[in-house]
């Protein structure tokens, strides 16, 4: 179990279902399940609370690919907009925390890597996709990438280096 605080939000992350039973008794106003039928799956539970003793949002279930393949879950909460971004395996979820509702659910090919916050933008990196979202949870644009790849952000521009080929994009428009 891991606990973190971002602004006024408390986040709990667990890798076993035992915590969910406790969380259901203390909160969990909105519950979302991650479904994965892969034999090589991993369990994840994420609870987000605005001020209560238990989570108002509970996202839990099975994901793949996982740590044995180099893919770890990532959670990003943007306190200013009250939006939570969750990625695990091939699942990407986005929730408004006031009021709690799902904003987006997407599937990424090959596996999710992590979220990055840069000013008014949330950057998502996955094995085969780089995308830019607004901090309010709207996907602005995305690009197919292929390993090895990385990105560098400078002010409102992002440079994507994909297999040694570099391109520069405006964070807002993707052009």
C-alpha positions in Angstrom: 0.0 0.0 0.0 1.2 3.4 -0.9 -0.3 6.7 0.2 0.4 10.1 -1.4 -1.1 13.6 -1.1 -1.3 16.0 -4.0 -2.8 19.3 -3.0 -6.0 18.6 -1.1 -6.3 15.0 -2.6 -5.2 11.9 -0.8 -4.3 8.9 -3.1 -4.0 5.3 -2.0 -2.5 2.7 -4.3 -2.5 -1.0 -3.5 -1.4 -4.1 -5.4 -3.7 -6.6 -3.7 -7.5 -6.8 -3.3 -7.5 -6.8 0.5 -7.4 -3.0 0.8 -10.6 -2.7 -1.4 -12.7 -4.4 1.2 -11.6 -1.8 3.7 -12.0 1.1 1.2 -15.6 0.0 0.3 -16.6 0.4 4.0 -15.1 3.9 4.4 -15.9 5.6 1.1 -16.0 4.7 -2.6 -18.8 6.8 -3.9 -17.8 6.0 -7.5 -16.3 2.7 -8.4 -14.7 1.7 -11.7 -13.3 -1.7 -12.7 -10.3 -2.5 -14.9 -10.9 -5.7 -16.8 -8.1 -7.9 -18.2 -8.4 -11.5 -19.2 -4.7 -12.0 -19.8 -3.1 -14.9 -17.8 -0.1 -12.8 -16.9 -2.1 -10.0 -15.2 -1.4 -7.8 -12.2 -3.8 -6.3 -9.6 -4.2 -2.5 -9.0 -6.4 -0.5 -6.7 -6.4 3.3 -6.7 -8.5 5.3 -4.3 -8.7 9.1 -4.4 -10.2 11.2 -1.6 -11.0 14.9 -1.5 -11.2 15.1 2.3 -13.0 12.0 3.6 -11.6 9.0 5.5 -12.1 6.8 2.5 -11.9 7.2 -1.2 -14.7 8.9 -3.2 -13.2 7.3 -6.3 -12.1 3.7 -6.4 -10.6 2.2 -9.5 -9.6 -1.4 -9.2 -9.0 -4.6 -11.2 -6.5 -6.5 -13.3 -4.1 -5.1 -15.9 -1.5 -6.3 -18.3 1.3 -6.0 -19.3 2.8 -5.3 -16.0 6.1 -4.9 -14.1 7.6 -8.2 -15.4 7.5 -6.6 -18.9 8.6 -3.1 -17.7 5.2 -1.5 -17.4 4.2 0.1 -14.1 1.0 1.9 -13.2 1.0 5.6 -13.0 -1.4 8.1 -11.3 -1.5 11.8 -11.8 -3.9 14.2 -10.0 -4.1 17.8 -11.1 -5.2 19.7 -8.0 -6.1 22.9 -9.9 -8.6 21.2 -12.1 -9.6 18.2 -9.9 -8.8 15.7 -12.6 -7.2 12.2 -12.1 -5.3 10.4 -14.8 -4.6 6.6 -14.3 -2.7 4.3 -16.6 -2.0 0.6 -16.1 -1.1 -2.0 -18.6 -3.0 -1.2 -21.8 -5.7 0.9 -19.9 -5.8 4.7 -19.7 -8.5 6.3 -17.6 -9.3 9.9 -16.8 -11.8 11.1 -14.1 -13.2 14.4 -12.9 -13.0 14.5 -9.1 -15.6 17.3 -8.7 -18.2 15.8 -9.4 -16.7 12.4 -9.8 -17.3 11.1 -13.3 -15.3 9.3 -15.9 -14.1 11.6 -18.6 -12.1 9.2 -20.8 -11.1 5.6 -21.2 -8.7 4.4 -23.8 -6.6 1.4 -24.8 -3.0 1.8 -25.7 -1.1 -0.8 -27.8 1.8 -2.7 -26.2 1.7 -0.9 -22.8 1.4 2.3 -20.9 4.5 4.0 -19.4 3.6 7.1 -17.4 2.0 10.6 -17.0 4.0 13.9 -17.0 2.6 17.3 -15.9 3.9 20.3 -17.8 2.1 23.6 -17.0 -1.4 23.3 -18.5 -0.6 20.0 -20.3 -0.5 16.3 -19.3 1.8 14.2 -21.4 1.2 10.5 -21.8 4.0 8.1 -22.8 3.3 4.6 -23.8 5.3 2.0 -25.7 3.8 3.0 -29.1 2.1 6.3 -28.3 2.9 9.8 -27.2 -0.1 12.0 -26.4 -0.9 15.4 -25.0 -4.0 16.1 -22.8 -5.3 19.2 -21.2 -5.3 19.3 -17.4 -9.1 19.2 -17.6 -8.9 15.7 -19.2 -9.4 16.3 -22.9 -7.0 14.5 -25.2 -5.6 17.1 -27.5 -3.5 15.0 -29.9 -1.3 11.9 -30.2 1.5 10.5 -32.3 2.6 6.9 -33.0 6.1 6.3 -31.7 8.4 3.3 -31.8 11.1 2.4 -29.4 13.6 3.7 -28.8 12.0 7.0 -28.3 12.0 9.9 -25.9 10.7 13.5 -25.6 12.0 16.8 -24.3 9.7 19.7 -23.4 10.8 23.4 -23.6 8.2 26.0 -22.9 5.2 25.2 -25.2 7.1 22.9 -27.5 7.9 19.2 -27.4 10.7 17.5 -29.3 10.0 13.8 -30.0 13.0 11.7 -30.9 11.9 8.5 -32.4 14.7 6.1 -33.4 17.0 9.1 -33.8 14.6 11.1 -36.0 13.6 14.4 -34.2 10.4 16.4 -34.8 9.2 19.5 -32.9 5.5 20.0 -32.1 3.4 22.7 -30.4 1.9 21.2 -27.2 -1.5 22.7 -27.8 -2.0 21.9 -31.5 0.4 19.0 -32.2 1.6 20.9 -35.3 
